Amino acid sequence: ALLNQGAPSPHIYTLLDGILIRQVKLEDGSRQIVNFMFPGDLVGLQAAIDQDMQHSVQALTDSRLCVFQRDKFTDLIARFPRFAYDVIWLAAKEESALESHLVALGKRNAHERVAYLALYLVQRGIMTGLADTNGQARLDIPVTQRQIADMLGLSLVHTNRTMQALRKSNLLHWDSEGITIENMDAACDYAKFDGLDSEPRPYL
């Protein structure tokens, strides 16, 4: 665990290497996974500077981070306007990603949701150098079916059946070790997903 929901955090981080999960624990003990975080993402800025964390963040893979003192972050932004612009740019990109996740939950069926999430993760992996694109797109990521269900608002049984159906269709293969997509264009068409913006991201 990197950040704990309901607790203060003295630090803000930039993820340099690895993949993290951002999640919210609900009153009934269940959880909603909000997003997956990749190299270049800011971690901990989603809460106000002087408030406790509204979510938790845990490492999904071995990770390496750059640490900023939270109480000195505003001074850092004031001293370096270009840094401040990059922070705003990254925050806007995360908001855009969350909008896409909301659309996936509200407007796609279960098969399209799983295909969308697989595409989102693989494309983030490609953009950050974590995914292999030698003939096919492959991202090594140890996501469990429970975590997929908690991200997409599906039951564990429904998630399992959906992933089996997608595997049989040869659209994508997703197991406990990673995701393989044979044809990105076909998968995007199926998931009704235009793909991520390939514009270079600032790396703080």
ABEGO torsion letter per residue (X at the ends): XABBBGBBBABBBBBABEBBBBBBBBAAGBBBBABBBBBGBBBGAABBAABBBABBBBBABBBBBBBBBAAAAAAAAAABAAAAAAAAAAAAAAAAAAAAAAAAAAABBAAAAAAAAAAAAAAAAAAAGABBABGBBBBBBBBBAAAAAAAAGBBAAAAAAAAAAAAAAGABBBBAAEBBBABAAAAAAAAGBAEBBABBBBBX
